[in-house]
Amino acid sequence: MRTSDCYVMDKGYDSGKIHSTIREEIKKDSIIPVRERKRKKIRGKYRKQLNLVFERIKYNQINIVETIFYVVKRKLGETLQAGKFRYQIKEIKIK
């Protein structure tokens, strides 16, 4: 399994379970913005920490990755042309 030094995700992945998996089991940092919810109280140890000290500069680097994915999809297409699974794998590797 490949790991990274820091896991940067968008608000859709903001949950205590994801934070604890990254921080306790993988032993790495997680930067996930806290979602605004109807209730004002933020629960979870890691979610509270991120709400107090959020690294906006590191989080903004996610835009670079998203731009690269967008360009690759635009240039090479989102869909696969190959019909058989074996050839689909080859096409993915080429892309």
C-alpha positions, -999 to 999 in steps of 0.1 A, spaced: 0 0 0 13 34 -9 11 62 17 17 99 17 30 123 43 -2 142 43 -37 134 31 -56 165 17 -93 160 9 -123 182 4 -152 187 27 -171 156 15 -146 134 34 -150 152 67 -158 125 93 -143 114 125 -137 79 112 -116 90 82 -96 113 104 -89 86 130 -80 61 103 -54 84 88 -40 97 120 -40 66 142 -37 36 118 -16 52 90 1 77 114 0 106 89 -15 141 88 -50 148 74 -61 182 61 -98 181 55 -119 213 60 -147 210 86 -182 210 71 -206 236 83 -236 219 98 -268 230 115 -255 221 149 -227 245 160 -208 220 181 -179 202 164 -174 167 175 -143 145 173 -108 152 185 -92 156 151 -121 177 137 -118 201 166 -80 204 161 -85 212 124 -112 237 131 -87 256 153 -56 254 131 -64 248 95 -35 249 70 -50 269 42 -18 270 21 -14 233 21 -51 227 14 -50 251 -16 -24 228 -33 -53 205 -40 -62 229 -68 -30 219 -87 -39 183 -86 -75 189 -97 -62 210 -126 -39 182 -137 -68 157 -136 -90 181 -156 -64 186 -183 -57 148 -186 -95 141 -189 -99 169 -215 -70 158 -236 -74 121 -234 -111 118 -227 -130 104 -197 -142 72 -213 -124 41 -224 -126 30 -261 -115 -6 -255 -142 -32 -251 -123 -60 -234 -112 -57 -198 -76 -66 -207 -74 -38 -233 -91 -14 -210 -63 -19 -185 -37 -12 -212 -56 19 -222 -56 32 -186 -19 26 -183 -12 45 -216 -34 74 -205 
